[in-house]
């Protein structure tokens, strides 16, 4: 049975790395769920152990932030923000700067994948009307949402995990990580300026395109006020999950939108995947502890977290092999709770590694799929030419800054 359990676990992590399993219609969420169910069936974990392995703080925080994002999106807040950035830009280079730092700033406070999903079609629309090559601006958007999300605990799912496990405060995390995000955004602009001469132009646009907005002013005002109060609660040190849950509950009290529209914006796949990953991680520990070679393997694993450089390199490698969230869950048992630097390296490495390849982060996939629908092809090689130096430079700065 133990051999079968290892086989199930191995196939699960291969599927998580690939995003699917050959000849099967399965995504990461169903792979994690099926793998967990089979391990329970094989007796690796009891159903109670599997349930207890799921971290409620992480799940509640993610669910609540998705509701907050949905409310802001339906109210039109993201459209207003992007149109404001476009109108403030006067030239191709100005548009690049506004897009990079605007989306980076917003993704520091709101889940980055939502911003990529909302901003991508609008970016394509604007660049097409202005006669600009859309590719550098799509690269800018995808990378900026990843880089900006490094700065805070609410920026992306892996940061939420780190906050839940480490107990690091919102302000402490932001104080240490914001310089990494800012330097990363500057490096991003520099690389795009180097690779794409057309974005260097300072020639003013003849006219800024008119973009129709779909706004719901009452919902927009309510969403902005409650979201502002939520971040005040974060800064004040009120527990993140509880604060986000109350904010989400207040937003769900409405006469204007049906509950199905709010809940339809919740990424249930992500929540199922997280739950399954918690169970797979617990099963991994049980199998290692129960194997004859587990005692010899554990010191090797601890050595990975033994230095800032090995931890940063290890999480970056794992993030591009099995994806960033599974990488964080696998490595978190090796890090002492009081070692704040190690937790920050884990969060930064798992996020920055997402810029390396086209498949490294969901934001990258969102932009490439949207571009393909509009007839633009963003190839693996073109992304790697940009993503490889961006990832190496930002990881290098992170090591120097946090060690």
Secondary structure as GFF3:
##gff-version 3
##sequence-region A 1 403
A	DSSP	alpha_helix	2	18	.	.	.	ID=ss1
A	DSSP	alpha_helix	28	41	.	.	.	ID=ss2
A	DSSP	alpha_helix	47	53	.	.	.	ID=ss3
A	DSSP	alpha_helix	56	75	.	.	.	ID=ss4
A	DSSP	alpha_helix	77	88	.	.	.	ID=ss5
A	DSSP	alpha_helix	92	109	.	.	.	ID=ss6
A	DSSP	alpha_helix	112	129	.	.	.	ID=ss7
A	DSSP	alpha_helix	134	149	.	.	.	ID=ss8
A	DSSP	alpha_helix	157	166	.	.	.	ID=ss9
A	DSSP	alpha_helix	170	195	.	.	.	ID=ss10
A	DSSP	three_ten_helix	197	200	.	.	.	ID=ss11
A	DSSP	alpha_helix	217	235	.	.	.	ID=ss12
A	DSSP	alpha_helix	240	252	.	.	.	ID=ss13
A	DSSP	alpha_helix	259	264	.	.	.	ID=ss14
A	DSSP	alpha_helix	268	290	.	.	.	ID=ss15
A	DSSP	alpha_helix	294	304	.	.	.	ID=ss16
A	DSSP	alpha_helix	308	322	.	.	.	ID=ss17
A	DSSP	alpha_helix	324	331	.	.	.	ID=ss18
A	DSSP	three_ten_helix	332	334	.	.	.	ID=ss19
A	DSSP	alpha_helix	340	352	.	.	.	ID=ss20
A	DSSP	three_ten_helix	353	355	.	.	.	ID=ss21
A	DSSP	alpha_helix	362	373	.	.	.	ID=ss22
A	DSSP	alpha_helix	380	402	.	.	.	ID=ss23
###
